[in-house]
Amino acid sequence: MRLKTLEVDGFKSFSKHTRLTFNSSISAIVGPNGSGKSNIAEAFRFVLGEQSMKSMRGKRGEDMIFNGSNSHGRSNRAQVKVTLDNNDRLLDIDYNEVVIERVVHRDGANEYYLNGSPARLRDIRELIAGAHIGSSGHHIISQGEADKIIEASPAGRKEMIEDALGLRIYQAKRLESIRKLERTRENIKETQTQRREVAPRLRELARIKERIEQVRQMKQDLQTQSLEYFAREYAEIEAQKQEGGDKRTPLEQKKQQLEAELAEKRSHVEAASTENDQSTKLREIDGQIAELSRQRDELTRELGRIEGELALHQRVIAQANKTDEHNATRKVYLKHVEDTADFIEKQIQRAEQAGTVEKMKEAFGAIRESLANFIQANREEQDDVSVKEARAEIERLEGEKGEIEQKRNMLDGEKKQREEEYRGITDSVEERKDSTRDAERAIYELRTQLSAITNDLERLDARARALSAREEEMNQDLARIGQVVGRAVLDYKNYDLGDQTGREVPDQGDRRKELERLLIRIEDNAVEAGDDMLREYEDLVEKDQFLERELEDLEKSAVSLEELIAELEETLEREFQIGLKKINDEFQKLFSHMFSGGTARLVRMKIKPKHDDELEDSTEDGVPEDTSQDGVELYVSPPAKKIKGLQMLSGGERSLVSIALLFAMSYINPPPFIILDETDAALDEANAKKYGDLIAELADKSQLILITHNRETMSRAGVLYGITMAGTGASTVLSVAFEEAEKAVAG
Ligand code: ATP
């Protein structure tokens, strides 16, 4: 890569468009003080993306723009354009020529262009960093800046060396990785915090979800189990209903039949009991018998009286008989005897024919009378009056007696009849009583049977009542469970009970208890949670999973960043040590050339190579740590002088050390071009000569632009540009010959 041209327009003291062409390996810019030479060096810084206005001797972007003079109006913008030859493709862009352009406006706005196209500062930085001409400016040494490396802290010095060695890119990468790691760690913390924040709610929702799922499962169980329970309940109820119905019909028929039989027997008994009511009749007969007895007693008493009277009269006769004893031996007419005997015979015959007691009695009476009459008739002439009267009375009384006896016999007959009637009645009553007893026995048996049947029927009724209670209970259960599990449970009639053989089947009571238990558990676990909560849970789970994944990714990238950093540090350290050794070799050479002897070296100091500590605010307490110990120390020992401290060197000596070091660094990793602004200012003639030799040597490796007042230096340049202001307040550039340049230097 080679620097071709620099164009400035409105930049600092350059009011007009000015072009400088660098077609020599050494170009010198010369001119009087204040003519604008350093502005050229700053134009390089500017166009290469320098952000520090201070390093370009300004405070803000506006300070870069030509501010006007007596003869020239001020510019609205400053524009610097650098054209680079890129045939060697040092710049990683597929152009042979690369034009980088920067414009700053009065409002401070910057524009960048790459080959005419707007570009980002970052793109330009990346592009030039690859060519070792980064904005860090190690290849642009401003006026009075040469001993910066001497004055720098070990850490600052180390940075400069890294820069010169082209290790800044690693360092930048390392710092970027450290920043990334920091960000990653922050993100990890933040993500962890987010996860922690989400966790309690997630746990709560998970518990709720679990309960919802449990309840859902329990409802499912309840549905299945209640379907089976209701199917069985229904089947059992229906079967029992059927069984009850089957049993009832024959029982009712039997009952009717028995009732009919009973009614018949009852009416029989009833009828018998009315028929059997003969007491009135018996009492009546009884009365009649008593009356007949009374009458007979009366007749008996009458008879007694008559017999008494008769005895009285008979005694009279007997008395008379005693007196007339001869009557006993008295003779009677046969004829009378035969007549009487005849009469008696006749009476006997008649009585025999009649054959009745009455007739016999009658016959006796008649016989007795006829005998009395016979005796009377044979005694007649001999009886006195009293005997006669007695006999008459006896006859009357006998008659009366006979009548009474007859009457009495009649009463006896009648009484006998009545008594037979009475006996007949009582006999038939007894007979009837027997048949009623049979009927009553039958009634008893029928009643027993009926009550058994009634008992059975009552049992059936009780069972039917129990059954309808069970049905009622089932309907209530259905309604209750239906509310919990929905209408599906109503479909229990279609539930297939399947083959139950070999299965341990709990009874309905146990089933119902299980249903109750499930219902209670469902109620206990019921959560006031809807789909909202489930959605929230899912969202949260998703979020948590996302965070988890993110955390994993972050942790992975933290690990790989740590690895990358470690690698970069290793590379950096290794490259640095290698580079440092080379620089030290070169530095020692240049130093002893400049000082004609002596020693000089850079020493790596490393106490705390801890990347975290190098970042601002990166330590735990936010205070950046002192990294001064981590860096590069510079030790010089000029010949014949026993000094070690740099502060004890003279100004020229300091310049010599600086130049030796700068050049050593440039030799090791030469940048495409180096701009040195009056680095040679403090050198005496002899040293200026040495400086010139070094420049000539360096020019083999890097293109050099030298701002100088030194004649020796000028003599080494292939091209000389003179800058003048000539009282106009604006710089002008002219290509000059060495002699003119000498004059220009002289002012
Ligand atoms: P020396 O030889 O003394 O180092 P030099 O040639 O390097 O001088 P510079 O420092 O480049 O001179 O130029 C400084 C000049 O540029 C000053 O005269 C200053 O007024 C002028 N200048 C700086 N900024 C602007 C600006 N924005 N507008 C106009 N002129 C400016």
Residues whose N, C-alpha, C, O or C-beta is under 5 A from the ligand:
A	BS01	ATP	K12 S13 G31 P32 N33 G34 S35 G36 K37 S38 N39 D63 M64 I65 F66 N67 G68 G729
